[in-house]
Amino acid sequence: MRAPIGSFDNARPAADCLELLTPPVAAAVGGWSGDIPADQLLFVDTDPAIADTAVFSERHGAELLDQSANCVVVAGRRAGETTLAACLVLSRARVDVNGAARRELGARKASFASMDTATAETGMEYGGITPIGLPASWPLLVDSAVVDTPWVLIGSGRRRGKLIVPGKVFAGLPGATVLEGLGV
């Protein structure tokens, strides 16, 4: 099937590709119960060597810069306690870690989590972290522009492969809070 965005001719329902996803992402897709039907979660097999957004968009369509979102793990600290959370913003934006994210987490300080922490805690590969399949106890901060995008390209949990999902999916994920101005 042809994907709704990008130049992908090999889109398939993600539920038919569970073996290509990391265990937490496969579990989330396999047990999908969101407002959007599971068959609208699409998987496209891609080259892991071009997983980074800028290179990926050059190869599969420049318009993907406006239709892709990056998911990053942040660590908020307050009184010796650390809270891990994920932030999802459109690829052309950067996460306002020390403003919007820090305030929403009620943290005194916030920073990007280390690569080792992000991969160990999510069970996903660095460069492929996705909001689908994150630990259920984590806050998921989603920039409102992502939710307003009809179709969004995100990681699949691995550097190989991407998911394409309706933007409104993200507002219904476990722990999700939609924020204006998370992406700057």
Summary of the structure (lengths in Angstrom):
residues: 184
radius of gyration: 15.3
end to end distance: 34.2
largest distance: 51.1
contacts: 641
relative contact order: 0.22
helix: 33%
strand: 27%
